[in-house]
Amino acid sequence: MKDVRIGVVGGSLGGLTAACLLRDAGHDVTVWERSSRQLEQRGAGIGFLEATYRYLVERAQLELADLSVATDHIRYLSRDGSVAHDSTHRYLFSSWNAVYRELLEHWGRDRYVLGHDMTGFADNGDEVRVEFSNGTNADVDLLVCADGVGSTGRRTLQANADQGYAGYVAWRGMVPEGSLAPETAARFTDAITYYVYANSHILVYPIPGLDGSVAEGERLINFVWYRNYAPGGEFDDLMTDINGEKRELSLPPGSVSVRHAEEVRAHAAARLPAPIAELVAATEDLFLQVVYDIEVERMVFGRVCLLGDSAFAVRPHAAAGTAKAAEDGWALAAALTGNSTLDAALAQWEDTQLDLGRRLLERTRHIGQRSQVDNSWKPGDPEFIFGLHEPGN
Ligand SMILES: Cc1cc2nc3c(=O)[nH]c(=O)nc-3n(C[C@H](O)[C@H](O)[C@H](O)COP(=O)(O)OP(=O)(O)OC[C@H]3O[C@@H](n4cnc5c(N)ncnc54)[C@H](O)[C@@H]3O)c2cc1C
């Protein structure tokens, strides 16, 4: 089928990839994004799996080498900074900014409607009226909610969705490679580097610079550091920002309380191998993202569907969140093309994507349990290799 009027709510990587694919398949697509300005995530790194770059390479004809930084080793450090394990494995890394910029460029600005915060919708069986906080509304044949981990779509359709705080957060930061001592920077540019210790692990990898440059000397070194905070008082205290406001999903750069920023730096100096501690110390703006397990029983509700993190938000250990969101978009476009009714297309799509979400959630939960609770992760363990469908794939 063609010419379906489709509204995509949420203009991040999942929403934009789906929108591009649905437009290419002959549908009439509009993207609504709640932010009033073009999105900006200050370049946080992403493991760059095939589904995430597939659109940009196959359809937008971009070169992978211009979008990402490649590494050839998986390396684990010991407490004294020596190499505990080194194996050959190729990964690609990019940044949220670099991918967003290219997807938006390809999508265009005309149908990228900023300042539209969806507050609700009414599905009459044939079409959906989408309502926004600015008082406007729009009618579509299909509403795709790509509104992320805090999804209004999910909260409206499946209020009982499992919103489990995983018991830990990811502290993150990026440092220009040129601002590190040359020998430290050199250690981090050819590998993903891990340090695994009691109930925690940190990983370090190179990503494009804030402007997307992948040239040597202009890249950033990115770290993701998983640390446990007990639910309740300890977590609430952490998530109270510098202005005393309680946050739910993340603490953006500049919002971490002084006490917690100081504790992170002191912990890094005392507990991490020297090169990694140096990296944390050199980070100007620490930020954090909370790790959640979010699971839905269904992804299709009449003429409304949930895509990407708005359906399943999984722990980041497979580096596959954006790949899953993109894969949802590829499968949705194919299902619409391959079926003569919307109901049949959505039923087919839901079947395969529920399965993908469930399997990824289970796998990443298991990895998190082994790392943050059981302490059963030994350097070089193949279960920890990134991949959407399984380790390495
Ligand atoms: C610590 C950490 C590390 C990660 N590392 C990786 C990695 O290495 N590789 C990887 O692939 N993934 C990674 N991820 C996962 C990845 O960030 C997410 O899976 C991905 O961003 C999901 O994309 P999305 O488009 O579904 O949602 P989001 O990127 O969350 O986008 C949702 C969009 O919807 C908008 N929105 C929300 N509500 C509304 C509304 N009511 N109306 C209109 N718009 C709305 C938001 O403003 C936003 O633009 C990581 C996640 C974490 C927490």
The ligand as a Gaussian input file, in Angstrom:
#p B3LYP/6-31G(d) Opt

LIG

0 1
 C       24.029000       5.083000      28.563000
 C       23.449000       4.770000      27.230000
 C       24.298000       4.381000      26.201000
 C       23.760000       4.051000      24.942000
 N       24.609000       3.647000      23.963000
 C       24.108000       3.284000      22.772000
 C       24.962000       2.821000      21.735000
 O       26.171000       2.725000      21.912000
 N       24.403000       2.483000      20.547000
 C       23.070000       2.574000      20.336000
 O       22.608000       2.254000      19.236000
 N       22.221000       2.989000      21.296000
 C       22.705000       3.338000      22.502000
 N       21.865000       3.766000      23.483000
 C       20.418000       3.719000      23.248000
 C       19.915000       4.862000      22.415000
 O       20.301000       6.098000      22.962000
 C       18.392000       4.805000      22.340000
 O       17.977000       3.478000      22.136000
 C       17.900000       5.625000      21.164000
 O       18.219000       6.977000      21.380000
 C       16.382000       5.477000      20.994000
 O       15.977000       6.276000      19.924000
 P       14.480000       6.753000      19.804000
 O       14.437000       7.578000      18.561000
 O       13.578000       5.589000      19.955000
 O       14.209000       7.666000      21.096000
 P       14.939000       9.030000      21.582000
 O       16.293000       9.168000      21.002000
 O       14.800000       9.049000      23.064000
 O       14.022000      10.143000      20.961000
 C       12.736000      10.438000      21.376000
 C       12.348000      11.778000      20.757000
 O       10.971000      12.031000      21.000000
 C       10.806000      13.366000      21.436000
 N        9.592000      13.377000      22.259000
 C        9.400000      12.802000      23.470000
 N        8.140000      12.977000      23.889000
 C        7.507000      13.665000      22.921000
 C        6.169000      14.139000      22.771000
 N        5.244000      13.949000      23.727000
 N        5.836000      14.808000      21.647000
 C        6.769000      15.021000      20.670000
 N        8.049000      14.587000      20.751000
 C        8.406000      13.922000      21.862000
 C       12.074000      13.661000      22.224000
 O       12.309000      15.055000      22.336000
 C       13.120000      12.963000      21.347000
 O       13.592000      13.778000      20.318000
 C       22.364000       4.115000      24.743000
 C       21.507000       4.522000      25.772000
 C       22.033000       4.841000      27.008000
 C       21.104000       5.257000      28.123000

